[in-house]
Amino acid sequence: MPLTVHYRPISVGKLRLWLSMDQAMRSLTDLGQSGYTARVLTQTGGLGVRKNLNLALNFSLLIPLATIVFCMLKISFRLYRHGNQ
């Protein structure tokens, strides 16, 4: 029976993220053994994911908008300094 293994290297950042998520899940499992229900632990884990997704969405919108505002101010100052020619 042949066995095929496909390996793709990952970056150090992804490895650190994977390890921190693994550590978080282990600590949640320890909390589950302390008397917390599975529902509470699932909601707690989902809360962190939602906050990170919201933060990523906010920054993905903030960067283009800040660039547009910067360009508009730059054009505005240029017109103010040199006048409407």
N, C-alpha and C positions, 0 to 999 in steps of 0.2 A: 504494500500500500504506500504510494509515494506521498510525501509531505512537502508542501511548498510554503516557504516563509517569505513574505514581502516586508521589507524594512524600509521605512522612510525616517531619516533623522529629523529630530525636532530641535527647536532653539532652546537656549537656556531659560528664557522667559516662560515658554510653555511648560518646560519641566518644573520650574518653580511654582507655576500656577497649579499644575497637576498635583505636586506634592503638598501644597497648602490646602487644596480641596480635599485631598486624601486625609490630611491631618484633621481638617474640620469635620469630615464625616466620621472619623474615629472618635472625636470628642463628642459628637452628637450621639453616637452609639453608646458611649459611656454614660451620657445623660439619660438615654433611654433605659439603661439598666438601673438608673437611680430612681426611676418612677415616672419619668415623663412619657406621655403617650406618643405613638407614632405620628398622629395628626399634628401635634404641637411641633414636633421636630421637623416634619415636612414643611409646615408653614414658616418656621424659622429659617430653614434653608432657602425656601422660595423668596423670602423677603430680601435676602442679600442679593440674589440673582436679579430680582426686579429693580433694586436700587442701582445696581451696576449697569443694567440695560438702560434705565432712565438717564443715568449720568452719561453714558456713551451717546445716547440720542441727543441730549442737550448739547454736548460738545460738538457733535456732528452738525448740528444746526448753528451753533454759535460761531464756529470758525468761518463759514462762508458769509454769514451776516456781518461779522466784524470786518472782514475783508472788503465787503461792499461799502460799509460805512467809512472805512479808511480811505477808499478810493474816491468816494464822493466828497469827503472833506479835503482831500488833496486837490481835486479839481476846483472845488469852491475857493480854496485859498489861492490857487494859481490865478483864477479869474479876478479875485479881489485885488491881488497884487499887481497884475498887468492890465486890468480893465477889460471890458468887453470889446474886443477888436474885430 
